[in-house]
């Protein structure tokens, strides 16, 4: 390894150490710890309560002399099947709310349970019994058919081992904090007279080796070291325990893949409709305030010039006419330029020859030097090319406006059946989709065709935005 | 004639000032929004105001709203609306008061300088100047097509020009016919539409429009 390589590796190691030491103090850690604590508690309490309920019902129901009656368990089973989906939905909602508040994981509630079927009307006592049975059967059927309810129940089941992992993450924090404190209180409580022997103090660790004993002040530093190690590991364990939870919440407590897809499509369709309406409004406005106004002024100037030429029977006011015709001439050229810009804004003519040509035209017009690599063997559909082009144009404009970059690189490639357009610059970075509407607009545009946008723009740069679109819309 | 201009596009505003001053009128004020227009008219009490419909801040119909206020507060000032579109609804609202002194022309009419100036003069004098496009739309929109169907093509031409706000002499010049035959056509139109003949261009136009809108 050469010298610079060693230096880079050293820098990487230092950066890694810095990250590890800072991790316990990261701003999202308290929320994750709180989530792990509440979620673990809830995740263990609910199954315990269910089990306890079943056992209790088994014990109070008369049976054949056993401690736990089979009848009782059967009844408990029926009651649980009746209540399971409702219970799971309720607890699932609590988990969803926790995840939203503490993890920022915004999962929509699934559709409501199937409407309860009404029992038929009957007369008298027999009718009442029939009705009750019908209600029971309908309730069972609805419960069994409630997909989202069962998914929530599955979540609660999977949550049991996960709750143990999350509890483990909590014990890392607790034992870590306790062990780190040993050297501080040791002298306060262990200031015994010389010669007196006290029992060694137990030190728990979160490792499989379990525990060890500390008998001397010097030994407390071993406890401190173990505690510090646990505290350094704790945020990572917590994050891992929470990270496993996230996809489960999304997958099992959300509306389900098909319902989510329908929801997403509804959203993007509404956005597409709004978008095209807004575009038309903008075009109308541009025409009204631009070319139309210029042409009206042009007509006015020509009308005035005509008057000047036609009025005086003798010598027409040639100087005045020339001035008016000049103004009209200027107006005509301005109107043409404005119409050209407007037309190009609607559909760049270069796109007719393919994305590569259009991007080349775009790159050529940039104030900052652009290096363009375009390698798309299969031509995407026109709508995709248009979206890709406008994304690149917007990103290029953003870079020119905000990045203070010296160089910009545009790449258009095909990867795994996707058209990927990347715009990267060596500028100051700090592009944030939460602040600028431009990047949000791009993401919205891409999402209309199931595309996505990845933005990497740390403060200090560099900025790299990748737009991935399917080849066919 | 003393005129106030309200138009937000500087290019057109300058052009209008030039047009009017070339013809010996005085432009007391040239403003770019509805509020300034109200203030300018209150201050200068001009003979006429030329008003663009779409102006800042909302770029929708502030010119029209200002114009309606002007008709109410300063009926002696004629209001000529200029717009790139014809909205029959706007025309109807302008004519609702029935007092005359209003006009509604497409912006491109300013190119025919003499006609535009004539229209403005009519409005300043308490008459009307409606764009042929407005009249055509009103004619199309009329629900009493049976009455209109009884008119001859020539009578329809005369009716349309009447509705624009022209005098008999103006109609005669425009259609290249004699003043006498215009009078005959007008009488025949009034007869077929069941309108009482009355004095003056303005009442005539309003009568026609009221008939068309009813």
Interface residues (C-beta under 8 A of the other chain):
Chain A: X285 X288 X289 X292 X293 X294 X295 X296 X297 X299 X300 X301 X302 X303 X304 X306 X307 X331
Chain B: X9 X11 X12 X15 X16 X18 X19 X22 X54 X59 X84 X107 X108 X110 X111 X112 X113 X114
